[in-house]
Amino acid sequence: MGYIGLPTASTFATNGITVVGVDVNPKIIKTLQSGELHIYEPGLPDLVKTAISNGKLRIQSEPEEADAFLIAVPTPFYGDKQADLSFVSSAAQAIVPHLRKGNLVILESTSPPLTTTGLVAPILEQSGLKAGKDFNLCYSPERVLPGQILKELIENARIIGGIDTASAEAGRDLYKHFVKGEIILTDATTAEMVKLMENTYRDVNIAIANEFSRLADRFGIDIWEAVALANKHPRVRILNPGPGVGGHCISVDPWFLVEAAPDITPLIHTARKVNDGQPEFVVRLVKRALGSLRNKKVAVLGLSYKADVDDIRESPAVEAAHLLVQEGARVKAFEPYKTTAEIPGLELVSSLAEVFSDAEAILVLVPHTPIRTLEPEVVAKLTPARIIIDAVNTWPVEKWTSGGFKVYRLGVGRS
Ligand SMILES: NC(=O)c1ccc[n+]([C@@H]2O[C@H](COP(=O)([O-])OP(=O)(O)OC[C@H]3O[C@@H](n4cnc5c(N)ncnc54)[C@H](O)[C@@H]3O)[C@@H](O)[C@H]2O)c1
């Protein structure tokens, strides 16, 4: 019942399917059963409410017999970047006692190649039933954009990879209850690879943008101007640089390919390292702006991994804030979409007034709408700080400069 499972369950439940929403976290069960939500996603509270009140969605801690089972559990990595498939294994295990002939099982969690056939199928077969013969088994990647999950669940093209044709067709028959985008059938391993390739493609492209930002800094040019000019080329589309790559997907998934085939993935591996090194590059910029970081009071704006979401998992903004603390800075951080979050080693405050009150510099890490739309005259009244380090090029330089601030931007080597 996370970012993927809960929207999927409620969308099925509001499209005529009876759904049992299962989670192993008792806090989540309690929250959902009391009519509250534990995650932020526009439109989701109303959808969940409708699904529960019309009796189509029940939330509980154990699965029960069903026609179809969907697995949307986390697939993080261990400290050594090896995929942690323990959640997938235990979810599959929990299905075993309830699996019956003719059932359909779909794995949606982003997974290394061959997980469906090599890990999930053998676990499910502990039931005594044979995958393909007695029950259908698919891999169907989720490709929604947080912030637009409810729309994209329905409208995005959906890839359904079956362990055989009958499985893929059974998957299609289920998803077509709500999917309006194209539904494309393939085999399970291709579907696993497609998802990993999509996110790896993004990661590698962000890495080159980040590396360009370092080059721009060194050669005294403005990366934002240079990217805009390069993108005038009809076949070039360079992405924007930033403080790194985070979230549950793009910063994690490429490792699944590197781990699965380290001898043939040097580019993917290097891109990961470039993006993981970007918070450090941002901290160097802050240091340049402030001289030294020791005891400097820095107001950090934004901690999530990208704009207008509340997800702080693997966030490079959190990493940058930690690095500042390690360098001796006195950091106060404000995440407008998670004002009550607690992150060990960081002082989080719950309002702009608090984060600004005694700051000497402002570091903008995430271009959230409530941050992007701040006006210099408003901020000037809230803080003594007159130095801004903008890692996401979110505040128009001229406006803020004439508002009395000195602005340093990521990837801008011009003094
Ligand atoms: N969040 C996204 O935008 C996104 C997009 C595409 C794909 N994905 C992929 O979807 C999968 C799920 O991601 P998420 O963001 O929804 O994660 P999440 O952490 O928000 O939710 C996962 C939920 O699964 C629960 N869980 C763990 N083990 C369980 C078990 N054995 N049985 C039942 N519940 C269990 C957890 O308590 C948690 O609530 C991941 O593989 C992720 O990579 C996520």
The ligand as an ORCA input file, in Angstrom:
! r2SCAN-3c Opt
* xyz 0 1
  N       7.199      5.370     -6.300
  C       7.288      5.439     -7.618
  O       7.118      6.501     -8.199
  C       7.563      4.219     -8.445
  C       7.434      4.311     -9.841
  C       7.658      3.173    -10.603
  C       8.023      1.982     -9.979
  N       8.164      1.928     -8.636
  C       8.538      0.651     -8.047
  O       7.391      0.103     -7.398
  C       7.793     -0.640     -6.246
  C       7.081     -0.107     -5.033
  O       7.495      1.231     -4.828
  P       6.730      2.212     -3.874
  O       7.271      3.574     -4.176
  O       5.265      1.983     -3.962
  O       7.256      1.710     -2.464
  P       6.665      2.086     -1.008
  O       7.768      1.893     -0.057
  O       5.962      3.395     -1.077
  O       5.551      0.981     -0.773
  C       5.814     -0.342     -0.619
  C       4.924     -0.884      0.481
  O       5.099     -2.303      0.516
  C       4.966     -2.698      1.876
  N       5.531     -4.037      2.009
  C       6.816     -4.441      2.170
  N       6.896     -5.784      2.196
  C       5.622     -6.260      2.056
  C       5.061     -7.548      1.999
  N       5.811     -8.627      2.079
  N       3.725     -7.665      1.860
  C       2.948     -6.548      1.770
  N       3.436     -5.284      1.805
  C       4.750     -5.146      1.938
  C       5.686     -1.616      2.635
  O       5.304     -1.588      3.999
  C       5.259     -0.359      1.866
  O       4.117      0.238      2.420
  C       9.303     -0.520     -6.183
  O       9.894     -1.617     -6.815
  C       9.587      0.736     -6.977
  O      10.894      0.716     -7.532
  C       7.914      3.006     -7.863
*
